[in-house]
Amino acid sequence: AKEHLFDDGIPMALRQTAQKKMAARGVQFKFESKVDLTDIPHGTETTTVAGPVTLKTSKDEEIEADVVFVCIGVSVNKCAYENSLKPEQIERGYVKVDPYLRVEGEERIFAIGDCNNVPTPK
């Protein structure tokens, strides 16, 4: 649940422009709230569900939707390292790294790519 559209790695001007254009087309936004997807079929890829659909939020609001795009992303595939690293070196599935992409607490082990916890859009 965020307070704005898109990840922080996307420039603010682009986020604001996209939000204004969508709002002009009738898109309504509910920030800082999560949607209960229990009754919506979805997998690991983007799913589209044709409406009308009634969704319930974590703030106990009901939202009527004509269409639902489930774009929750894919969780990190940590099987390559979850048994090799210490639990404190992993955060939410991502490998904790320093500014040089070295695994926290390690001098000669690097985590490069989507597995590290560098805060960039992935």
Buried (B, 14 or more C-beta within 10 A) or exposed (E): EEEBBBEEEEEEEEBEEBBEEEEEEEEEEBEEBEBEBEEEEBEEEEBEBEEEBEBBBEEEEEBEBEEBEBEEEEEBEBEEBEEEBEEEBBEEEBBBBEEEBBBBEBEEBEBEEEBBBBEEEB
